[in-house]
Amino acid sequence: MKDYICQLFAENVKLPYAEIFEHDLTLSEIIARSEQLHNSIDLMEAFAKISNTIKKQYGTDIRLPAFSLDTKISTVLEVFLEEVERVQI
């Protein structure tokens, strides 16, 4: 599930998987590097798309808290995976 979520995120923000996750970018760095994202709202929409994809495939809601822009993507991913585990997909 981790790789699946990472791949979906990379596709949604139009950045290479390795650039995002191997460098453990902050959310603000992702916004700055992505031509797809212009602000934090666009970033939250990217996360919402992943949640909606999971809901369509597995029939369950995944909800994320708000994150500050200095949060590392690894932290967001960890919370995402905890939420997935919590709803037992």
Contacts in CASP RR format, 6 or more apart in sequence:
PFRMAT RR
TARGET T0000
AUTHOR 0000-0000-0000
METHOD contacts of the structure
MODEL  1
MKDYICQLFAENVKLPYAEIFEHDLTLSEIIARSEQLHNSIDLMEAFAKI
SNTIKKQYGTDIRLPAFSLDTKISTVLEVFLEEVERVQI
1 81 0 8 1.000
1 84 0 8 1.000
1 89 0 8 1.000
2 77 0 8 1.000
2 81 0 8 1.000
5 50 0 8 1.000
5 77 0 8 1.000
5 80 0 8 1.000
5 81 0 8 1.000
5 84 0 8 1.000
6 17 0 8 1.000
6 20 0 8 1.000
6 21 0 8 1.000
6 77 0 8 1.000
7 17 0 8 1.000
8 49 0 8 1.000
8 50 0 8 1.000
8 53 0 8 1.000
9 20 0 8 1.000
9 46 0 8 1.000
9 47 0 8 1.000
9 50 0 8 1.000
9 73 0 8 1.000
10 16 0 8 1.000
10 17 0 8 1.000
10 20 0 8 1.000
10 21 0 8 1.000
12 36 0 8 1.000
12 46 0 8 1.000
12 49 0 8 1.000
12 50 0 8 1.000
13 20 0 8 1.000
13 30 0 8 1.000
13 34 0 8 1.000
13 36 0 8 1.000
13 37 0 8 1.000
13 43 0 8 1.000
13 46 0 8 1.000
14 34 0 8 1.000
14 35 0 8 1.000
14 36 0 8 1.000
15 30 0 8 1.000
15 33 0 8 1.000
15 34 0 8 1.000
15 36 0 8 1.000
19 25 0 8 1.000
19 33 0 8 1.000
20 30 0 8 1.000
20 73 0 8 1.000
21 73 0 8 1.000
21 74 0 8 1.000
21 77 0 8 1.000
24 72 0 8 1.000
24 73 0 8 1.000
24 74 0 8 1.000
25 33 0 8 1.000
25 72 0 8 1.000
25 73 0 8 1.000
26 69 0 8 1.000
26 70 0 8 1.000
26 71 0 8 1.000
26 72 0 8 1.000
26 73 0 8 1.000
27 40 0 8 1.000
27 43 0 8 1.000
27 67 0 8 1.000
27 68 0 8 1.000
27 69 0 8 1.000
27 70 0 8 1.000
27 71 0 8 1.000
27 73 0 8 1.000
27 76 0 8 1.000
28 69 0 8 1.000
28 70 0 8 1.000
30 37 0 8 1.000
30 43 0 8 1.000
30 73 0 8 1.000
31 37 0 8 1.000
31 38 0 8 1.000
31 39 0 8 1.000
31 40 0 8 1.000
31 42 0 8 1.000
31 43 0 8 1.000
31 69 0 8 1.000
36 42 0 8 1.000
36 46 0 8 1.000
37 43 0 8 1.000
37 46 0 8 1.000
40 69 0 8 1.000
47 64 0 8 1.000
47 76 0 8 1.000
47 80 0 8 1.000
50 62 0 8 1.000
50 80 0 8 1.000
51 61 0 8 1.000
51 62 0 8 1.000
51 63 0 8 1.000
51 64 0 8 1.000
54 60 0 8 1.000
54 62 0 8 1.000
54 84 0 8 1.000
54 89 0 8 1.000
55 61 0 8 1.000
55 62 0 8 1.000
58 89 0 8 1.000
60 87 0 8 1.000
60 89 0 8 1.000
61 87 0 8 1.000
62 80 0 8 1.000
62 83 0 8 1.000
62 84 0 8 1.000
62 87 0 8 1.000
63 83 0 8 1.000
64 76 0 8 1.000
64 79 0 8 1.000
64 80 0 8 1.000
64 83 0 8 1.000
65 79 0 8 1.000
67 75 0 8 1.000
67 76 0 8 1.000
67 79 0 8 1.000
END
